[in-house]
Structures are given as structure tokens and as C-alpha cells.
Amino acid sequence: LTGTRSKPLALAMIFVVQPLASSWGAPVMTIAIKRLTSDADRTVSFGIFYAMMNVAALTSGFAIDGLRLGLPGGLSPKDPASVLASPIRVVVLSTVFSSVAALLVALRFR
């Protein structure tokens, strides 16, 4: 999505792929907590999961504003024809990096 200039591809990614990927997040985490924790730890685990979701919701707005205001010309401000010359694309690219980081952390605790 970050590197495309095709409007149909961007719309397909925004309205099909991204909602599907987002819809798997909370149910997968909930099932993982249910299956991978003991009965005694389950309440604490759900509490930590819920707290992390609230912290993420609280900080995401500040992070997006910081990227948009800090990089008004995107990652290549001298080349307006560049794919990454938009601060919105930088925000989307940052979600890719955070997802990869989350995957690496999840694989570490597998």
C-alpha cells in the first residue's frame, strides 16, 4: 500500500486486505491467551492484554501526529514524485515496521 500508485490496488488494499488483517488481531490474541495460560494466570493475562490495547489506542494518535508533523515532506522531501513523499505513506510504512517487530517478539516467545 505504501509503494503503490495504482488507485484500484490501493482501494483493494484499504477495503479488503487491511480490514481482514485487522479483524484477526484481537480474536487471535484472545484465543492465544485462553489456550496458552493456566487458569490461575488467565485473569491477569487478559488484564495485561486489555491494558496494552488501551495504551496502544492512547499513543497511536500522538505517534501519527508526530510523524505527520515531523515529516511533512515524507521520507524524500526533495523529490515530490517519490512514492514516500507523503507523510500519510510514512504512517502506513511505520505500521509495517511495528507489525514486523510484533511478529519477531511473538516468535521469540513461541
PyMOL commands that set and color helices and strands:
alter all, ss='L'
color gray80, all
select helices_A, chain A and resi 7-36+39-70+87-108
alter helices_A, ss='H'
color red, helices_A
deselect
rebuild
show_as cartoon
